[in-house]
Amino acid sequence: MNPQNPVPARAPTDPRNPQDPRNPRKPADRAALRRRTAALSAGHACVDVYQGAVAALVPFLVSERAYGYAAASGIVLAASLLSSVVQPLFGVLADRRPMPWLIPLSTAAAGVGVALVGADAGYPATVAAVALSGLGVAAYHPAAARLVRTALGGGSGHSAMSWFALGGNIGFACAPLLVFAALSVPGAAGWWLLALPAALGAFLNRPPAAARRRGGAGTPGAAAPEAAPGPEDRRAFARLSLVVIVRSVAFTGLSTFIALYVRERGGGETAAAVALFALFAGSAGGTLLGGRLASRWGRATTVRRAYAAAVPAIAGILFLPLPLVHGCAALAAAALYVPLSLQVTLGQDYLPTRMGTASGVTLGLTVSVGGVASPLIGAAADATSLRTALLPLALLPLLAWALARRLPDPDPGAPGNGGLRGLPVDP
C-alpha cells in the first residue's frame, strides 16, 4: 500500500442493521424479517380498520337507532380523540418497560369495542363500546411503531415503517366494506363478524416466542447488542411536531371536503367518489414511495421536497378544470403521505431514548389536530364558499416546507442512517 495514498478505512458493518447491504446476513434471516414485517403490516391493517369502521357506522346509527347528527358525530369524535390524545401516554409506558403482550391485547380491544356497539344497550353504552375500541387503537400504535423501528428496521427503519404505515392505510380504506358486509348479516352474528379482523390481527401481532421468554420485542436475526442511544434533540422534535400538525390539517381538510367540492363544481356522485378514491390511492402510493426516496435522498430532504410538491398539486385541485382534479388529488395525497412514515422515524431519532413517546406524539396527538380544524373549514365555507375555505390548504404545505427546512438530518452514526459512521450523508 502506498503510504502517500492510504486506502480509506471501510466503515464497519453494523450487525444490528438487517438492511445494511454489507451485512452478511443469511437468506433465511432476511426471509424471516420480511415475513415478520409483512405480518406486522397486516396486523396494522387489522387495527386501523376499526378507526374507519366507527365513521362507517354513522349512517346505520342515524337510520336504525334514530341518533341525531350531533349524537352520531359525538361518537366519532369520542373515538378519534381518545385514540389520538391517549397515545402519548401509552408511548411513555412502552418506553419504561417492554410489554410484548400489549400489542395483541390492544388489537383485540379495538375489535371487541366495535362489535359491542351491536348490543344496543343505549347511547351511553354505545359511547363506552366505541371508547374501548379507541383505547385499543391508542394502546397499539406507540408500542407497535417502536417494535417496527427497534426490532425490524434496525438502523434504517424508514423502509419497514413505510410498509407498516401502508398496512394502516389499507385497513382504514377497507372499513366501509367490512361494515357493509357485517351489517348485511342479520342478528348478532353480523356484529361479531366485525371482530374477525381483530382475531386475525391479534394472531399476526403476537410477539415471537423468544420475546415472550425474555419479556421483550425480539426478532429473527437481531441478537447483537444495541449501541447506546444518542442525545435527545427536543427542539427538533418540537419543530417536527409542528410540521406533522400542518400536514394533518391539510390532508384532513382535503379528505373531508374534496367530494363536496367536486360536486359543487358540477361533477356528479360518480366524479365525487372517484376524486375521493384518487385521494386514498395516492396516499397508499406515497406511503411506499417515502421509504424508497428516503434511501436515495435522506429523510429530511425527502420530507421537504414532498411538501414543496404538494403546493402545486393542491392548487391544481382548486383551479384546474374538473377532469384534471382527480389526477391532482392523487398527486397531492402522494406528496402529503411521502413524509408520513419518515416523520415517525425522525421523531424516534430525535428522542432515541423515548421512541414509544415519540411514536405516540407523531402518530396520535398531532394527527388529531386535523379533525379539530375541519369544523373551522366548514364554518368558513358556510360564510364564504367552499373554494375560498379550501384556499389555505394550498399554502399549508408551504408552511410545512419552511418548518422542515431546519429539521436536522440524523448524524451518520445515528440509527436513522444505518449506524454507520463515516458514510456519506444524502444531500
Secondary structure, 3 states (H helix, E strand, C coil): CCCCCCCCCCCCCCCCCCCCCCCCCCHHHHHHHHHHHHHHHHHHHHHHHHHHHHHHCHHHHHHHCCCCHHHHHHHHHHHHHHHHHCHHHHHHHHHHCCCCCHHHHHHHHHHHHHHHHHHCCCHHHHHHHHHHHHHHHHHHHHHHHHHHHHHHCCCCHHHHHHHHHHHHHHHHHHHHHHHHHHHCCCCHHHHHHCCHHHHHHHHHCCCCHHHHHHCCCCCCCCCCCCCCCCCCCHHHHHHHHHHHHHHHHHHHHHHHHHHHHHHHCCCCHHHHHHHHHHHHHHHHHHHHHHHHHHHHHCHHHHHHHHHHHHHHHHHHHHHCCHHHHHHHHHHHHHHHHHHHHHHHHHHHHHCCCCHHHHHHHHHHHCCHHHHHHHHHHHHHHHHCCHHHHHHHHHHHHHHHHHHHCCCCCCCCCCHHHCCCCCCCCCC
